[in-house]
Amino acid sequence: MRGQQKRGGGKSGNVKNVTVEILKRIRAELTGMRGELTGVRGEVVALRSDTNARFAELEQATVAGFKHLSARVDGLTERFDHFLGFAVERARDHERQIGRIERHVFTRRGA
């Protein structure tokens, strides 16, 4: 019987050795995956940083663009106001000339 116990213990030892080897491999795989995960986290952090920097640049460019656009609109508004004032003055001049012509025509008819 003692021989049988040794055999059984031997098989049990082989199972334990195989189990330990499998657990070591699993642990090694997990360690490798942790390393990969750390690398991926680093890439995500770098990507976030890059994205934030690009958004900041975009925001600055947008603000600068709107300031430039606003300045151009202000310039156009000023030119339009000047043109409108000029057009109103010319319309008044034309009204005066038409009034003179009408008075001249009506005074000649009556004469």
Residue frames relative to the residue before (quaternion, step in Angstrom):
aa qw qx qy qz dx dy dz
M 1.0000 0.0000 0.0000 0.0000 0.00 0.00 0.00
R 0.5906 0.5784 -0.3764 0.4183 3.47 1.10 -0.67
G 0.6297 0.5476 -0.3279 0.4428 3.57 0.99 -0.75
Q 0.6516 0.5107 -0.3141 0.4647 3.51 1.04 -0.76
Q 0.6370 0.5219 -0.3436 0.4515 3.54 1.03 -0.72
K 0.6329 0.5256 -0.3414 0.4546 3.57 1.01 -0.74
R 0.6438 0.5207 -0.3253 0.4567 3.54 0.97 -0.82
G 0.6575 0.4993 -0.3061 0.4740 3.51 0.90 -0.95
G 0.6468 0.5010 -0.3139 0.4818 3.58 1.01 -0.82
G 0.6290 0.5432 -0.3268 0.4500 3.55 1.06 -0.69
K 0.6567 0.4883 -0.3055 0.4867 3.54 0.95 -0.85
S 0.6358 0.5233 -0.3194 0.4689 3.52 1.00 -0.85
G 0.6363 0.5257 -0.3185 0.4662 3.58 1.05 -0.77
N 0.6402 0.5165 -0.3204 0.4698 3.58 1.01 -0.78
V 0.6377 0.5144 -0.3191 0.4763 3.58 0.98 -0.83
K 0.6512 0.5036 -0.3204 0.4687 3.56 0.96 -0.88
N 0.6548 0.5178 -0.3171 0.4501 3.60 0.92 -0.88
V 0.6572 0.4931 -0.3042 0.4820 3.57 0.94 -0.86
T 0.6442 0.5181 -0.3174 0.4646 3.58 0.95 -0.87
V 0.6547 0.5019 -0.3110 0.4719 3.57 0.91 -0.92
E 0.6489 0.5167 -0.3188 0.4587 3.59 0.94 -0.85
I 0.6461 0.5069 -0.3123 0.4776 3.58 0.98 -0.85
L 0.6600 0.4978 -0.3114 0.4687 3.59 0.92 -0.86
K 0.6233 0.5292 -0.3407 0.4641 3.62 1.03 -0.71
R 0.6552 0.5042 -0.3087 0.4703 3.57 0.98 -0.86
I 0.6350 0.5196 -0.3242 0.4709 3.56 1.00 -0.85
R 0.6532 0.5098 -0.3110 0.4655 3.56 0.94 -0.92
A 0.6446 0.5132 -0.3193 0.4681 3.60 0.96 -0.83
E 0.6386 0.5181 -0.3173 0.4723 3.59 0.99 -0.82
L 0.6596 0.5031 -0.3072 0.4663 3.57 0.94 -0.89
T 0.6276 0.5250 -0.3326 0.4690 3.57 1.01 -0.79
G 0.6517 0.5073 -0.3037 0.4750 3.58 0.98 -0.84
M 0.6544 0.5077 -0.3074 0.4685 3.56 1.00 -0.84
R 0.6170 0.5326 -0.3474 0.4637 3.58 1.05 -0.73
G 0.6368 0.5272 -0.3178 0.4643 3.55 1.01 -0.83
E 0.6537 0.5002 -0.3039 0.4797 3.55 0.97 -0.89
L 0.6434 0.5243 -0.3170 0.4590 3.57 0.98 -0.86
T 0.6271 0.5218 -0.3310 0.4742 3.57 1.00 -0.78
G 0.6473 0.5153 -0.3103 0.4681 3.58 1.00 -0.81
V 0.6518 0.5055 -0.3078 0.4743 3.55 0.97 -0.87
R 0.6294 0.5252 -0.3382 0.4622 3.59 0.98 -0.80
G 0.6378 0.5248 -0.3220 0.4627 3.56 1.00 -0.82
E 0.6491 0.5096 -0.3107 0.4716 3.57 0.99 -0.83
V 0.6422 0.5173 -0.3227 0.4646 3.59 1.00 -0.82
V 0.6437 0.5119 -0.3218 0.4690 3.58 0.95 -0.85
A 0.6594 0.4989 -0.3045 0.4729 3.58 0.93 -0.88
L 0.6507 0.5134 -0.3105 0.4653 3.58 0.98 -0.85
R 0.6371 0.5137 -0.3263 0.4731 3.59 0.99 -0.81
S 0.6507 0.5176 -0.3109 0.4604 3.55 0.92 -0.91
D 0.6619 0.4987 -0.2962 0.4748 3.58 0.94 -0.91
T 0.6534 0.5128 -0.3067 0.4647 3.57 0.96 -0.89
N 0.6527 0.5072 -0.3142 0.4670 3.58 0.93 -0.86
A 0.6418 0.5151 -0.3219 0.4682 3.57 1.00 -0.82
R 0.6636 0.4989 -0.3094 0.4637 3.59 0.95 -0.84
F 0.6391 0.5066 -0.3294 0.4758 3.58 1.01 -0.76
A 0.6278 0.5244 -0.3393 0.4646 3.59 1.01 -0.74
E 0.6462 0.5053 -0.3152 0.4772 3.60 0.98 -0.83
L 0.6504 0.5179 -0.3085 0.4622 3.55 0.97 -0.89
E 0.6458 0.5158 -0.3174 0.4649 3.57 0.98 -0.85
Q 0.6570 0.5033 -0.3104 0.4676 3.59 0.93 -0.87
A 0.6617 0.4998 -0.3052 0.4682 3.56 0.95 -0.86
T 0.6424 0.5221 -0.3203 0.4605 3.57 1.02 -0.79
V 0.6503 0.5028 -0.3121 0.4763 3.58 0.94 -0.90
A 0.6582 0.5002 -0.3092 0.4700 3.58 0.92 -0.91
G 0.6481 0.5245 -0.3139 0.4542 3.58 0.99 -0.82
F 0.6730 0.4800 -0.2994 0.4764 3.57 0.95 -0.85
K 0.6126 0.5292 -0.3557 0.4670 3.60 1.06 -0.65
H 0.6550 0.5039 -0.3053 0.4731 3.56 0.96 -0.89
L 0.6523 0.5107 -0.3053 0.4696 3.56 0.95 -0.90
S 0.6452 0.5234 -0.3159 0.4582 3.56 0.96 -0.87
A 0.6460 0.5122 -0.3165 0.4693 3.58 0.99 -0.84
R 0.6546 0.5033 -0.3151 0.4677 3.60 0.98 -0.80
V 0.6395 0.5119 -0.3261 0.4718 3.58 0.98 -0.83
D 0.6350 0.5221 -0.3312 0.4631 3.59 0.98 -0.83
G 0.6515 0.5147 -0.3083 0.4643 3.58 1.00 -0.85
L 0.6662 0.4898 -0.2993 0.4761 3.56 0.96 -0.86
T 0.6246 0.5310 -0.3372 0.4628 3.57 1.03 -0.76
E 0.6487 0.5120 -0.3135 0.4677 3.57 0.97 -0.85
R 0.6609 0.4928 -0.3089 0.4743 3.59 0.95 -0.85
F 0.6451 0.5158 -0.3239 0.4614 3.58 0.99 -0.82
D 0.6392 0.5203 -0.3266 0.4626 3.58 0.97 -0.84
H 0.6383 0.5150 -0.3183 0.4755 3.58 1.01 -0.82
F 0.6636 0.5009 -0.2992 0.4681 3.56 0.91 -0.95
L 0.6431 0.5236 -0.3195 0.4585 3.58 0.96 -0.86
G 0.6444 0.5108 -0.3184 0.4716 3.58 0.97 -0.84
F 0.6448 0.5139 -0.3088 0.4742 3.56 1.00 -0.86
A 0.6644 0.5044 -0.3051 0.4594 3.61 0.92 -0.90
V 0.6397 0.5132 -0.3293 0.4678 3.60 0.97 -0.79
E 0.6559 0.5083 -0.3101 0.4640 3.59 0.94 -0.87
R 0.6495 0.5001 -0.3159 0.4777 3.59 0.99 -0.81
A 0.6304 0.5220 -0.3417 0.4619 3.60 1.01 -0.77
R 0.6369 0.5114 -0.3290 0.4739 3.61 1.00 -0.75
D 0.6284 0.5253 -0.3343 0.4663 3.60 1.00 -0.82
H 0.6610 0.4982 -0.3062 0.4703 3.58 0.95 -0.89
E 0.6250 0.5255 -0.3416 0.4653 3.60 0.98 -0.78
R 0.6557 0.4979 -0.3214 0.4678 3.62 0.93 -0.81
Q 0.6584 0.5008 -0.3163 0.4644 3.59 0.94 -0.85
I 0.6392 0.5091 -0.3262 0.4753 3.58 0.97 -0.82
G 0.6404 0.5216 -0.3268 0.4595 3.59 0.98 -0.81
R 0.6468 0.5078 -0.3205 0.4702 3.62 0.96 -0.79
I 0.6579 0.5025 -0.3136 0.4650 3.54 0.96 -0.90
E 0.6482 0.5106 -0.3238 0.4629 3.60 0.94 -0.85
R 0.6582 0.4938 -0.3273 0.4645 3.61 0.89 -0.85
H 0.6463 0.5244 -0.3196 0.4529 3.54 0.98 -0.83
V 0.6701 0.4877 -0.2977 0.4738 3.57 0.93 -0.92
F 0.7013 0.4680 -0.2871 0.4546 3.61 0.86 -0.90
T 0.6456 0.4982 -0.3416 0.4672 3.59 1.03 -0.60
R 0.6348 0.5166 -0.3327 0.4684 3.62 1.05 -0.60
R 0.6335 0.5265 -0.3400 0.4538 3.57 1.01 -0.74
G 0.7038 0.4730 -0.2667 0.4580 3.45 0.94 -0.92
A 0.6420 0.5653 -0.3309 0.3985 3.59 1.15 -0.43
